[in-house]
């Protein structure tokens, strides 16, 4: 990424790390500050406490997650579009059929912020920002994220930057930076959909960089490792996904610490070596632990079945908490209760024989 953020390695997640501004700057630092009018028209999005991926999104859970791991603007529209026949229509966020060809526009806008648009007509170049403005716009997104952590607003602005890059055929460092920033923010908020979408586009950019014989991001190996971990999310495709990823990387990349970590995680899953998997998970570098969060409960269920079959007649809850890599006792207890595990009257022991009869996989 461009700027300070691109030169700073994200902090390793730590259960004891607090939510200080200094910690956030490690992830999303920026030296540029721009005067921005307050946005009054940002649409706030709400979600249930538990996402469709099974990641707890309650306020308490998001706070724990952070500690574990380290349309109007002053009454003026920011964007206008050309309608059919070349005549200007009123600014719209949703247009009819048509098509704006990527790379066919040279933007002239100097606005640092604009809404993301679902384009169906060729947009007015005066509403699209050129590359040097996009660099400043991205710095502003990082700065505001550090200050406010407004995920819907940050998502909209990053998507708008990505859209301006596509419309003008801009690739290179700025485009990679926009997607990498979006991925980091999506991981902090456990948004699998945004993470997956951005990861796909970023992979295409990395491939283009190889075709050009260039390196557009100093964090390429880090995000390739995240892509490899993402491919381990579904057990039925595990071997195929790992094999495909290994074919795509060079021998030099395999020696990179981030990629080596992802390969080790894959090996532990294929061997059903749960002890090694949870040890790696507990010591995951950078934001790799956030990616593993998307499928760690699936691995825990499989490991739990193995443990309650092997340990008779009971297992102490604290031992199981350690084996399944939970940070808090109440998290482990809730996980077991949701899966029908039978506990002793004092809630200190898991009764393995009875649990085998009632165990439920989510």
N, C-alpha and C positions, 0 to 999 in steps of 0.2 A: 504494500500500500504506500501511497505518497504521504510524506510528512512524518511527524513524530510517531504516529501509530505504527507506520510500516517499519520503523526501526526498533520498536520495542517488542520484546518477546513477552507474550501474555504470562501473567503470574501463575505458578502452579497452584492448583486448588488446595486449600488447607482448611480443616474444620475450625481452626482457631482464628482465621483471618476475619477481621471486622470489615464493615462496609464503609471504609474511609475513602475520601476522595483520592488519596494517594494510591490506593489499590486500583481504583477504577482507571486512573490515568495510565497505569501499566498496560491496560487493555486498549483504551481508547484515548490516546493522548493527542493533543493538538496544540501547536504554537500560535495558530491564528485565531483571533477572536473578531467576529463581525457583529455590527449592530443590527439586530433583527427586530422587526416590529412584532409585538405579541400576536400570536395566532389565536383568533377567537373561534374559528370555524372548524377546528380539528375534530373529527368524529371519533369519539371514544368507543373502543370495542370492549365487550365483556365476554367472559367465557366461564364455563363451569369450573368448579374446584379441581376436577380431575379431567385431563385431556383425553382424547380418543386413543392416545398412545399409552395411557396408564400412568403418566407422570403427574404427580400431585401438583396442581397449580394454585393452591391456596396461598394466601399472603404469608403464612407461617412457613409453608414448604418452600416458597421462593426465597424467603430470607435464609432458611437453612441451606438451600442450594447455593446461594451466593457465598455463604460462610464456608461451606464445604469446599468449594472450588474457588480456588481463588478466582378553506378555499377562498376565504377572504383575507385581505391584508390591508388594514386601514381603509376598508370600504372599496378597495380596488381589486379587480380580478387579476390574478397573476398570469393566466394563460388564456389565449384566444386561438381559435382554429379556423381554417378555411373550409367552407362548405362546398357542396357540389357546384360545378360551373364557375368556380373561382370567386364567387361572391362571398363576403363575410357574413356569417351567421352570428347570433349571440353565442358567447362562450358556453361550451357544453362539456360535460364530463363523459357523456355517453353519446356516440354518434351512430349513423346508419352504416350501410355497407359501402365498401370502397377499398382503399388500401394505401398505406404509406410505406414506401419501399425503404428498407434499411440502407443507410449510407448515402441517401440521395439529398440530404439536407445539410446546410451549413447554418448553424444557429447564430443568432446575434443578441439574444437576451442577456441582460446583466443582472437579472433577479437571482438571488441565491436560493430561493425556495419557490416551489410551485407544486400543485397537486399532481398526483399520478393520474394519467388519462388513458382510457381505453379507446385507442385511436382506430377509426375506420375511414378517415379521410386524411389527406396530406396536411400536416399541421403548418401553421404560419411560422416561418423561420425566426420571426421576432419573438416567439414564445419558447424557442429552444435555446439552451445555453451552450456556448462553445466550450472547448476543453479547459481553457484557463479559468473560466467561471465555475466549471464543474469541480475543479480542484478545490476552490474556495468553498463551494457548497458542501463538499464532503467533509472538509475541516469543520464546518459549522454543525453538521449532523453529529460528529464525534463530540464536539464541545457541549452541545445541548443534551446529548445522551449522558455525559458525565454529570451534568447539573440536574437534569430532570428525570431521566430514565423513563421517558414517555414512549413506550414501545410502538403503539399505533402510529404516532407521528414520525418516529424514526424510520419505521417500515415504509411509510408512504414516501418520505423524502428519498430514501435509498432506492426505491423502485423508480422514482422519477429520474434520478441520476442515471440509473441503469438504462432507462428508456431513452434518455438523451444520447447516451453513448451508442445505443443500437441505431437510432435514427440517423446519426452522423457517421456510422461506421467506425467509431472510436474503439480501439482495443487497447492493448498495452497496459501500462502500470495503473492508470486511473481506473480502468474498467475492472481490473483484478482487485484493486483496493476497495472499490464499491461493493463487490460481491463478498470479499473476505470480511469486511466490516459487518455486512448484513448477516453473515453466517455466525460471527461471534455474538452478535446481539441476539439472534434467534436461539443460539445455544443457551445463553443466559436465561432466556424466557421459556426454554423447553418447547419451542415451536417447531415441530418436526416438518410441517408442510413448507414453511419458509426456508428451513435449513436444507431440505431436499431440493427445492427449486433452485436455490442459489448455488448449491453444490454442483448441480448438473451444468449450469451455465458457466461456472468457474472451471469445470473440467474441460469444457470446449475451448475456453480461453487458453488454458495451459497447453492444450493440443495445438492451437494456432501458434503459440509461442515456439513450440518445438519445430513446427513447419517453417517458421521464419528464422530458426536457428538462434533464438534470443531467449533471455530470461526476463520475464515481466514482473516477477514477484520474488522477494527473498524468502517467502513463506510457502513456496510451492510444496515442498516435502511435508510440511505440517498439515496442509489441507488434503494432500493425497492420503496421508494417514487417517484423517477423519473420514475420507471417502471409503477407505478400506474397512474401517470400523462400522460405518453405516451399512456396508454390504453384509455384515454379520448379524443384522437385526432379525432376519428371518432364518430359522434353523434349517428349513427345507432347502434353501438355496445356498447354504453356508459353503460347502465345498466348491461349488461352481463359482461363486463370487470371489472367493479367495484365490482360486486358480486363475481367474481372469485378471485380477488385479496384479498378481505376481508376473503375469505375462506382459503387463503394460509398463512395468518399471525396470530401470536399468540396474545392473549389478552395483553400481556406485550408490544408487538411491537406497538399495536394500541395507546398506551399512549406516544410513542416516538413523539417528536415535528415535525419531518419531515413527518412521516407517518400521523400524525394527520392533518397536513396542507393539504396533498394530499386528505385525506378523506373529509375535509371541502370543497375543490375545487369541488370534485365530487358531494357532496350534493347540492352545489349552482347551478351546471349545471343541475342536475336532477330537481331541483325546479324552474329553470329558474329565479333564484334570481341574476340578473345581477349586481346589486349594490354590493352585497357581493362578487361575483366572481371578479369584477375589484378591489375591495378593497384588496382582497387576492393577486391578481396578482401584484398590486403595492407594496406590502410588502412581496413578496415571499422570503423565506430564501435560502441562499446558491445559487445554480444554478437552482433552481426550475423554476424561471422566464424564463430561457432559454428554458426549456422544454415546458412551456405554450406558448412560442412564436410560436411553430409549429402549434397551432390551435387557437390562440387568435383572428385572423381576422374572423374566422368562427363564433365565439361567438359574435364578434362585429357586424357582419351582422345581426344576429338574434336579438340582442339587439337594433340595429338601427331601424329595422322594428317595433319593439314594441314601441320605443320612438316616431317615427314619426306618428304612429297611435294614440298615447295617447296625444300628444301635438299639439294643434291647436291654431292659424293658423301657428305658426312658432316656431323655437328654435334658440336661439343665438348660434353661432358657438363655442364660448368659453365654454358655458355650455355643449354642446355636446362633446367637447374635453375632458372635465373633466369626463363626464359620461362614455365615451368609453375608458378612461385611456390612452390618448395619451400624450406624453411628450411635443411635439411641435405642434404649431398651423398648420404649413404647412403639417405635417404628417396627421393630421385629415382632412385638406382640400383635400389633394390628395386622401385619402381613400374615402371620400364622392364623389368626382368628378368621380373616377373610377367606382362608382356604380350608376351613373346617378342621384345623388341627386341634386335638383334644389336650387340654391342659389339666394339671393336678389342681386340687382345690385351692392351694395357696398360690397358684399361677407361677410357680417357679420351675416346674418340670413339664416337658412334653411327653405325653404317654404314647410311645411309638406304636405299640400294637393296636390300640384303639384308633390312632390317627390314620393308620393305613386303610381302615375301613371307611373313613369319612373324608379323606383328603380330596380336595377339589382343585382342579387346574383352572385358572381364570381364562 
